[in-house]
Amino acid sequence: FPSHDTQSFKAIQDTLAYLKRLGITALQLMPVTEFEGNLSWGYNPASHMALDKFYGNRNAFKSLVNACHEQGIAVIMDVVFNHAFGTASICQLYWDDAASAPTANSPYANVVAKHPFNVGYDLNHESSATKYYTKRILKYLLEEYKVDGFRFDLSKGFTQKNSGTDAAAM
C-alpha cells in the first residue's frame, strides 16, 4: 500500500489545481466512511456515518470539499448501504453471539442474505428502520460536508427479493 501521506484528504486537496488543469469537473471518492480493520478500500463498512481515521479528520474532509467547490469540482461519495460488517452498531444492537450473525428480530439486517452478491451482513431495505437510517445518513453527509452526490455500491443489494444466481444472463 502507498503511504498514508498519499491517501489523505490533504493529499487530494494538494492535487486539485492539477486535476482542474486536466479538465476534471467531478471527483468521485471510493468509500471514506469507517471500515473494519486498518487497510481497506472501504467496502466493508463499520459505520456508515463516520469518516475513517485513515484519510484524515472531518475538518480535513470539509476543507477538501470546499476546495473542490472553489475549483468548480463536484464531490461524489461512494456509499455502501447494501451491507454492514459485524462491528457496525446496527448489527451489534441485534446480535446473536452464538450464531455470529444478526438476530431474526433485527430491524436493520437480514439473518440470511436475500441476494447472491452479498458480503458482510445484508441490510433489509424494506424495513422502515433501515430506510430511516439510510436517509438520515445521506442527509447528514449532504448537510454536514456539502457533498454533491452519491454513487451507491451494489444497489442490486437493496432488494429483498431473491434475484437468483450471480451467473451472467444468457
C-alpha positions as CSV (number, residue, x, y, z in Angstrom):
1,F,0.0,0.0,0.0
2,P,1.2,3.5,-0.7
3,S,2.0,5.7,2.4
4,H,-0.8,7.4,4.3
5,D,0.5,10.7,3.1
6,T,-0.5,9.9,-0.5
7,Q,-4.0,8.7,0.5
8,S,-5.2,11.5,2.7
9,F,-7.9,14.2,2.1
10,K,-5.0,16.7,2.3
11,A,-3.1,14.9,-0.5
12,I,-6.1,15.0,-2.7
13,Q,-6.6,18.7,-1.9
14,D,-3.0,19.4,-2.8
15,T,-3.5,18.0,-6.3
16,L,-6.7,19.9,-7.2
17,A,-5.0,22.5,-9.3
18,Y,-3.5,19.7,-11.4
19,L,-6.9,17.9,-11.7
20,K,-8.5,21.2,-12.7
21,R,-6.0,21.7,-15.5
22,L,-6.9,18.2,-16.7
23,G,-10.5,19.3,-17.0
24,I,-11.9,17.3,-14.2
25,T,-15.3,18.5,-13.2
26,A,-16.2,15.9,-10.6
27,L,-14.2,13.9,-8.0
28,Q,-15.7,10.5,-7.1
29,L,-14.3,9.1,-3.9
30,M,-14.2,5.5,-3.0
31,P,-15.9,4.9,0.4
32,V,-14.3,7.1,3.0
33,T,-16.6,6.1,5.9
34,E,-15.3,4.0,8.8
35,F,-14.4,0.5,7.8
36,E,-13.3,-2.6,9.7
37,G,-9.5,-3.0,10.1
38,N,-6.8,-0.6,9.2
39,L,-6.3,-1.1,5.5
40,S,-9.3,-1.4,3.1
41,W,-10.9,0.0,0.0
42,G,-13.9,0.9,2.3
43,Y,-16.4,-1.6,1.1
44,N,-16.6,-3.3,4.5
45,P,-18.4,-0.6,6.4
46,A,-18.4,-0.5,10.2
47,S,-20.1,2.9,10.4
48,H,-21.9,4.5,7.5
49,M,-21.7,8.0,9.0
50,A,-18.2,8.4,10.5
51,L,-15.2,9.2,8.3
52,D,-12.4,6.7,8.5
53,K,-9.4,8.0,10.5
54,F,-7.0,6.7,7.8
55,Y,-7.8,9.6,5.5
56,G,-8.0,12.4,7.9
57,N,-10.5,14.1,10.2
58,R,-13.8,15.7,9.4
59,N,-12.2,19.2,9.1
60,A,-9.8,17.9,6.6
61,F,-12.7,16.4,4.6
62,K,-14.7,19.6,4.8
63,S,-11.6,21.5,3.6
64,L,-11.3,19.1,0.7
65,V,-14.9,19.5,-0.3
66,N,-14.7,23.3,0.0
67,A,-11.5,23.4,-2.1
68,C,-13.1,21.3,-4.8
69,H,-16.1,23.6,-4.9
70,E,-13.8,26.6,-5.2
71,Q,-12.2,24.9,-8.3
72,G,-15.7,24.1,-9.8
73,I,-15.3,20.4,-9.0
74,A,-18.2,18.4,-7.6
75,V,-17.6,15.8,-4.9
76,I,-19.4,12.4,-5.2
77,M,-19.1,9.9,-2.4
78,D,-19.2,6.2,-3.0
79,V,-21.6,4.9,-0.2
80,V,-22.1,1.3,0.8
81,F,-25.6,0.7,2.2
82,N,-26.3,-2.8,0.9
83,H,-24.5,-4.3,3.8
84,A,-22.6,-3.7,7.1
85,F,-19.9,-5.7,8.8
86,G,-20.1,-7.2,12.3
87,T,-18.7,-4.2,14.3
88,A,-21.4,-1.9,12.9
89,S,-23.7,-0.6,15.6
90,I,-26.8,-1.6,13.5
91,C,-25.5,-5.2,13.6
92,Q,-24.4,-5.2,17.2
93,L,-27.7,-3.8,18.5
94,Y,-29.4,-7.1,17.4
95,W,-26.6,-9.6,17.5
96,D,-26.6,-13.4,18.2
97,D,-23.2,-14.2,19.7
98,A,-23.8,-18.0,19.2
99,A,-24.5,-17.7,15.5
100,S,-22.2,-14.7,15.0
101,A,-24.9,-13.0,13.0
102,P,-27.7,-10.6,13.3
103,T,-30.8,-11.8,15.2
104,A,-34.1,-12.6,13.5
105,N,-35.7,-9.6,15.1
106,S,-33.2,-7.1,13.8
107,P,-34.9,-4.2,12.1
108,Y,-31.8,-3.5,10.1
109,A,-30.0,-6.7,9.0
110,N,-31.2,-10.0,7.5
111,V,-30.1,-13.2,9.1
112,V,-29.6,-14.7,5.6
113,A,-28.8,-12.5,2.6
114,K,-31.6,-12.0,0.1
115,H,-29.3,-12.0,-2.9
116,P,-26.2,-13.9,-4.1
117,F,-24.0,-10.8,-4.3
118,N,-23.8,-10.2,-0.6
119,V,-20.7,-9.7,1.6
120,G,-20.9,-8.8,5.3
121,Y,-24.4,-8.7,6.7
122,D,-27.2,-7.9,4.2
123,L,-29.3,-4.9,5.2
124,N,-33.1,-5.1,5.0
125,H,-34.1,-2.2,2.7
126,E,-37.8,-2.8,3.1
127,S,-37.5,-2.2,6.8
128,S,-38.6,1.3,7.9
129,A,-35.7,1.4,10.3
130,T,-33.2,0.8,7.5
131,K,-34.9,3.3,5.3
132,Y,-34.7,5.9,8.0
133,Y,-31.1,5.0,8.8
134,T,-30.1,5.3,5.1
135,K,-31.9,8.6,4.5
136,R,-30.6,10.1,7.8
137,I,-27.0,9.4,6.9
138,L,-27.4,10.7,3.3
139,K,-28.9,13.9,4.7
140,Y,-26.1,14.2,7.2
141,L,-23.4,13.8,4.6
142,L,-25.1,16.4,2.3
143,E,-25.7,18.9,5.0
144,E,-22.5,18.5,7.1
145,Y,-20.0,18.0,4.3
146,K,-21.8,19.7,1.4
147,V,-21.0,16.8,-0.9
148,D,-22.8,17.0,-4.3
149,G,-24.0,13.4,-4.7
150,F,-23.6,9.7,-4.2
151,R,-22.7,6.6,-6.0
152,F,-24.5,3.6,-4.4
153,D,-22.4,0.5,-4.3
154,L,-24.2,-2.7,-5.2
155,S,-27.6,-1.2,-5.5
156,K,-28.9,-4.6,-6.5
157,G,-28.3,-5.5,-2.9
158,F,-31.1,-3.1,-1.9
159,T,-33.7,-5.7,-2.9
160,Q,-35.4,-8.2,-0.5
161,K,-36.2,-10.4,-3.5
162,N,-34.0,-13.4,-4.2
163,S,-32.5,-12.4,-7.5
164,G,-31.2,-15.8,-8.4
165,T,-27.5,-16.5,-9.0
166,D,-24.7,-14.2,-9.9
167,A,-24.2,-16.0,-13.2
168,A,-24.3,-13.8,-16.3
169,A,-27.6,-13.9,-18.1
170,M,-27.5,-15.9,-21.4
